[in-house]
Amino acid sequence: MIQLTIIRIEGYGPWTLTLGSDREAQLQMLQSKIYHDVQRLFTEKNCIVYFNRFDEYFAITNGLDAAGHKEIQRELAKTYKDLKMSMAVGAGVTAFEANMNAYQARKEGKMLDSSARIFGSIHDADIAQVMHIDVDSSTKVGDRLSPYEVTSLVMKVYSQLAEEFLKHNSLTFFLGGDNFMVISNGVTKEQADSVIKKVTAGIDIKLNCGIGIGKTGRKAAEAATKALDTIRDLRQEGKIQPIYEIRCP
């Protein structure tokens, strides 16, 4: 079972209008700072955060109890006094199920801690599976495409990965550059290979996929990145293995 926490800035749209028309640069800087602080606070507790939208973030929070959530919420409230943030916690066998349970808890007003505005419930989640996917030899892609064309291609790949992995009840996030992470509990290497082949069919790129499995989100992401690094090391030895899995002890 995996536990996810959805962090949301409430009333963000109406609040931005109070900043006037010359607000876009301010908002971009603010959003970057919020993501930095949210990531830092959760990472310190062996979690990992992905931005869904810039007013909403998903965190893998295996092992984080109600007190830990409240502590993070309290720190965010002190730093961002003009913004109201809430959290919704859910768990499930798959990432999509955990996402739906968090969503339903918020929708139905099931409070875990009303004073801190935290919805949902804490579960004994003990496994997270994360895939770290990147473009194979992206430097060569940049040699034949302009920077904006590369971005357009990467966004197309991201959209298709998100769509295909959602069919396997997994959640895909763009990390920047040519990197993606998928919260993929329950997805096999064979299923991942099938998705990647479908996404890259007809386009002149290849994808590498490192799979990490651990008790916490941070450990799973670390293992996934180690697996991706292993794929690169094997390639240097002349061994082509586009999917590699590492399981944390």
SULWO-V724048 format. One record per residue. RES is the residue in one letter. PHI is phi in whole degrees, 0 to 359 (NA if undefined). PSI is psi in degrees with one decimal (none if undefined). D_FIRST is the distance of its C-alpha to the first C-alpha in Angstrom with 2 decimals. Layout:
res: {RES RES}
phi: {PHI PHI}
psi: {PSI PSI}
d_first: {D_FIRST D_FIRST}
//
This chain:
res: {M I Q L T I I R I E G Y G P W T L T L G S D R E A Q L Q M L Q S K I Y H D V Q R L F T E K N C I V Y F N R F D E Y F A I T N G L D A A G H K E I Q R E L A K T Y K D L K M S M A V G A G V T A F E A N M N A Y Q A R K E G K M L D S S A R I F G S I H D A D I A Q V M H I D V D S S T K V G D R L S P Y E V T S L V M K V Y S Q L A E E F L K H N S L T F F L G G D N F M V I S N G V T K E Q A D S V I K K V T A G I D I K L N C G I G I G K T G R K A A E A A T K A L D T I R D L R Q E G K I Q P I Y E I R C P}
phi: {NA 241 249 241 237 258 260 228 273 273 64 293 302 301 296 298 294 287 273 87 286 271 246 298 297 300 293 298 293 296 298 296 292 298 299 302 289 297 298 299 294 285 298 299 248 64 252 216 243 236 275 272 229 285 248 206 225 249 236 276 238 308 86 265 272 298 296 294 299 295 298 295 299 294 295 295 296 291 281 241 290 273 249 254 242 226 228 229 249 213 224 188 291 244 296 294 296 298 300 294 292 294 299 295 299 293 299 268 71 279 272 270 209 292 294 263 56 242 260 94 207 270 231 276 275 230 212 228 240 231 253 250 244 219 279 290 55 295 298 293 297 292 286 249 233 289 306 289 295 297 299 300 294 297 294 295 298 301 300 287 299 300 294 287 289 297 296 256 61 242 246 250 228 273 263 106 63 236 246 225 233 239 278 232 312 92 271 274 300 295 292 298 299 297 297 296 296 292 293 268 297 87 239 273 218 235 242 256 222 263 249 238 233 205 285 240 297 296 293 295 294 298 295 296 290 299 296 295 297 297 301 294 296 296 297 297 270 85 254 263 219 290 232 217 239 232 249 290 293}
psi: {142.4 143.8 130.4 145.6 127.0 117.8 129.4 140.2 118.5 139.6 28.2 -43.5 -56.3 -36.3 -38.7 -30.5 -22.7 -11.4 -4.7 178.8 -29.1 58.0 -12.8 -44.7 -40.0 -43.5 -39.1 -41.7 -41.0 -45.2 -39.6 -40.7 -41.6 -45.6 -41.5 -46.6 -40.4 -45.7 -44.1 -47.0 -40.4 -38.0 -35.5 -17.5 27.0 28.2 175.2 144.2 141.1 138.3 130.1 -56.4 171.8 -3.7 13.0 138.2 147.9 131.9 136.8 116.2 33.9 130.3 -5.6 118.5 -177.1 -39.8 -38.9 -41.8 -44.0 -37.1 -44.3 -43.6 -38.4 -41.5 -41.6 -39.4 -36.6 -35.8 -38.0 76.7 -24.5 -8.4 145.4 124.6 147.6 164.1 147.2 126.0 132.4 158.4 159.3 172.8 -34.8 165.5 -39.6 -38.6 -43.1 -41.9 -44.9 -38.3 -37.2 -43.4 -45.1 -38.8 -41.9 -45.3 -37.9 0.1 29.8 104.4 134.0 -39.3 103.7 -35.2 -31.9 -1.1 59.2 123.8 164.2 -153.1 156.0 140.0 159.3 69.9 128.6 11.6 135.2 134.6 127.8 137.3 132.1 114.1 136.5 170.0 127.8 127.6 52.5 -24.0 -39.0 -35.0 -40.6 -20.3 -24.1 -9.1 147.7 162.9 -41.7 -35.1 -36.1 -44.7 -43.3 -42.0 -43.9 -40.2 -34.6 -44.3 -43.4 -47.1 -43.1 -38.2 -45.6 -43.3 -44.9 -40.6 -26.7 -30.0 -20.4 19.9 34.9 154.1 128.0 137.8 141.1 128.5 -9.1 162.3 -122.6 33.7 140.7 150.2 140.4 124.5 108.0 32.9 127.9 -8.7 130.4 165.2 -37.5 -40.7 -39.7 -43.2 -41.1 -43.4 -46.4 -41.4 -38.3 -42.3 -37.4 -2.0 126.3 -4.5 146.8 56.5 160.8 153.0 142.7 148.4 111.5 130.3 128.6 136.9 127.5 175.9 -30.8 163.7 -41.4 -42.2 -39.3 -42.2 -39.2 -44.6 -37.5 -39.9 -38.0 -39.9 -40.1 -41.1 -36.4 -39.1 -42.2 -41.1 -41.7 -36.5 -37.2 -26.5 4.9 11.8 119.4 112.1 90.3 -15.5 129.9 141.9 136.9 131.1 125.0 143.9 none}
d_first: {0.00 3.82 6.84 10.09 13.57 16.50 19.78 22.91 26.63 28.15 31.57 31.70 33.92 36.62 36.56 37.30 40.40 41.89 42.24 44.88 45.30 45.37 41.72 39.87 40.34 39.39 36.15 35.20 35.79 33.94 30.84 30.82 31.19 28.42 25.93 27.22 26.79 23.32 22.17 24.11 22.82 19.10 19.74 21.58 18.40 16.50 14.95 16.26 17.75 18.87 21.64 21.29 24.79 26.95 26.44 22.64 19.93 16.20 14.49 11.22 11.23 8.77 11.24 13.60 14.95 17.36 20.32 19.10 18.58 22.00 23.63 22.73 23.88 27.04 27.82 27.46 29.69 32.31 32.42 32.44 34.55 35.56 32.08 29.64 25.95 23.02 19.24 16.64 13.13 10.34 6.62 5.32 4.54 7.11 8.81 11.52 9.82 8.62 12.22 13.76 12.46 13.81 16.89 17.54 17.37 19.95 21.97 22.26 22.99 20.39 21.11 19.16 22.31 25.26 27.45 25.11 24.10 20.34 18.64 15.43 13.61 11.69 8.47 7.66 4.85 6.10 5.87 7.62 10.10 13.27 16.54 19.81 22.56 26.23 29.62 31.46 34.85 34.62 37.94 39.69 38.31 39.84 43.13 43.58 42.03 42.82 40.20 39.68 39.45 36.73 34.77 35.35 34.08 30.92 30.19 30.77 28.32 25.70 26.27 25.99 22.87 21.16 22.52 21.65 18.07 17.49 18.52 15.44 13.21 13.21 14.90 17.94 19.91 23.45 24.09 27.85 30.33 29.01 25.42 22.17 18.50 15.80 12.11 11.49 8.16 9.71 13.21 15.72 18.71 20.97 19.39 19.54 23.12 24.01 22.91 24.83 27.87 27.95 27.75 30.46 32.75 36.12 35.62 36.98 33.94 31.30 27.77 26.06 22.29 20.63 17.04 15.22 12.16 11.52 9.80 10.90 11.90 15.47 15.20 13.49 16.24 18.83 18.05 18.21 21.55 22.79 22.12 24.08 26.82 26.99 27.70 30.57 31.87 31.94 33.83 36.41 36.97 37.51 34.22 32.45 28.72 27.04 23.43 22.26 19.00 18.45 15.76 15.98 16.94}
//
